[in-house]
Amino acid sequence: MGRLAAWAVLVVLASLGLDVVLRTSEMAFVALKWMGVGYLVFLAWRFWRADTASDVAAPDASMLMRREFFTLLGNPKAYLLLTAFLPQFVNEAETILPQLFILGGLYIVAEGFAALIWVTAGSLVGGYALTPFRRRMINRTAAGVMGSAAVLLARSERAA
């Protein structure tokens, strides 16, 4: 749900013109980019250092939602995806803002289905299959992915 809430915020921002700000303000783009890098590094560190020896209680749903929400909001590629994706389906002969909101809503529904697939897959595997060794490997892999994403994001440049 955190991811869907963040996408909803991004759809509203993109529809109201955030893309113009990000395209014209180098400082805003760079600030957003480095906030995203910092958060990805923080997540990588947390994954790497996570306790896997004992059974750890799952975080409450609100914590997971906040984590998803801020991870997506800190990713400038998400902003760029919406500002590049949505406008190509807009009919310029019609009022643009309602079209952007409808298209954004459809994108959020598609994201919801994707999240549902991941949740279903996770529930099928179940916690019983996660030994401390497997948890450590999953956490280390996730840390590597987050760290790699941070490096890629840090090295990325604005599209011309």
C-alpha positions in Angstrom: 0.0 0.0 0.0 2.9 2.4 0.6 4.0 2.0 -3.0 0.5 2.7 -4.3 0.2 5.8 -2.1 3.6 7.0 -3.3 2.5 6.4 -7.0 -0.7 8.4 -6.3 1.4 11.3 -5.0 3.7 11.1 -8.0 0.7 11.0 -10.4 -0.7 14.1 -8.9 2.7 15.9 -8.9 3.4 14.9 -12.5 -0.1 15.9 -13.6 0.3 19.3 -11.9 3.6 20.0 -13.6 6.5 18.6 -11.5 8.1 17.4 -14.6 8.6 21.0 -15.7 10.3 21.8 -12.3 12.6 18.7 -12.6 13.5 19.4 -16.2 14.2 23.1 -15.7 15.8 23.2 -12.2 19.1 21.4 -12.0 19.2 22.0 -8.2 15.8 20.3 -7.6 16.8 17.3 -9.8 20.2 16.9 -8.1 18.7 17.3 -4.6 16.1 14.6 -5.3 18.7 12.4 -6.9 21.0 12.6 -3.9 18.2 12.1 -1.4 17.4 8.9 -3.3 21.0 7.8 -3.2 21.2 8.4 0.5 18.1 6.4 1.2 19.2 3.5 -0.9 22.5 3.4 0.9 20.7 3.4 4.2 18.5 0.5 3.1 21.5 -1.4 1.9 23.2 -1.0 5.2 20.1 -2.1 7.1 19.7 -5.2 4.9 23.4 -6.1 5.3 23.4 -5.7 9.1 20.0 -7.3 9.7 19.8 -10.0 12.4 19.2 -13.4 10.7 20.2 -15.8 13.4 17.0 -15.6 15.3 13.4 -15.5 14.3 12.7 -11.8 13.9 9.2 -10.6 14.2 7.9 -9.1 10.9 7.7 -5.3 11.1 4.2 -3.9 11.5 2.3 -3.0 8.3 2.6 0.7 8.9 6.4 0.5 9.0 6.5 -1.5 5.8 4.2 1.0 4.1 6.3 4.0 5.2 9.4 2.2 3.9 7.8 1.5 0.5 6.4 5.0 0.3 9.7 6.8 1.0 11.8 4.4 -1.2 9.6 5.2 -4.2 9.4 9.0 -3.5 13.2 9.1 -3.3 13.6 7.6 -6.7 13.9 10.2 -9.4 13.5 7.5 -12.1 9.9 7.1 -10.9 9.2 10.8 -11.5 10.8 10.5 -14.9 8.9 7.4 -15.8 5.6 9.1 -15.2 6.5 12.3 -16.9 7.7 10.4 -20.0 5.0 7.7 -19.9 1.8 9.5 -19.3 1.9 12.3 -21.8 2.3 10.1 -24.8 -1.3 8.8 -24.2 -2.9 12.2 -23.8 -5.2 13.5 -26.5 -4.3 17.2 -26.8 -7.7 18.0 -28.3 -9.3 17.2 -24.9 -8.7 18.6 -21.4 -5.3 17.3 -20.4 -5.5 17.2 -16.5 -8.4 14.7 -16.2 -6.7 12.5 -18.8 -3.5 12.5 -16.8 -5.3 11.6 -13.6 -7.2 8.7 -15.4 -4.0 7.4 -16.9 -2.2 7.7 -13.6 -5.0 5.8 -11.9 -4.7 3.0 -14.4 -1.0 2.9 -13.8 -1.6 2.6 -10.0 -4.1 -0.3 -10.6 -1.4 -2.1 -12.7 1.1 -1.5 -9.9 -1.4 -2.9 -7.4 -1.7 -6.1 -9.4 2.1 -6.4 -9.6 2.3 -6.0 -5.8 -0.4 -8.6 -5.3 1.6 -11.1 -7.4 4.7 -10.5 -5.3 2.7 -10.9 -2.0 1.1 -14.1 -3.3 4.5 -15.5 -4.2 5.9 -14.6 -0.8 3.0 -16.2 1.0 3.4 -19.4 -1.0 7.0 -19.7 0.0 6.1 -18.9 3.6 8.3 -18.2 6.6 9.0 -21.8 7.3 11.3 -22.0 4.3 13.5 -19.2 5.5 16.3 -20.6 7.5 18.8 -18.2 9.0 21.2 -19.0 6.2 18.6 -18.2 3.5 17.5 -15.0 5.3 21.1 -13.9 5.4 21.5 -14.6 1.7 18.3 -12.8 0.8 19.3 -9.8 2.9 22.8 -9.7 1.5 21.4 -9.9 -2.0 18.9 -7.2 -1.3 21.8 -5.1 0.2 23.8 -5.6 -3.0 20.8 -4.6 -5.2 20.1 -1.5 -3.1 23.8 -0.6 -3.1 24.1 -1.1 -6.8 21.0 0.9 -7.4 22.5 3.7 -5.3 25.7 3.6 -7.4 23.8 3.6 -10.6 21.6 6.5 -9.5 24.6 8.5 -8.3 26.3 8.0 -11.7 23.2 8.8 -13.7 22.9 12.1 -15.5 19.9 14.0 -16.7 18.5 13.2 -20.0 19.1 15.9 -22.5 
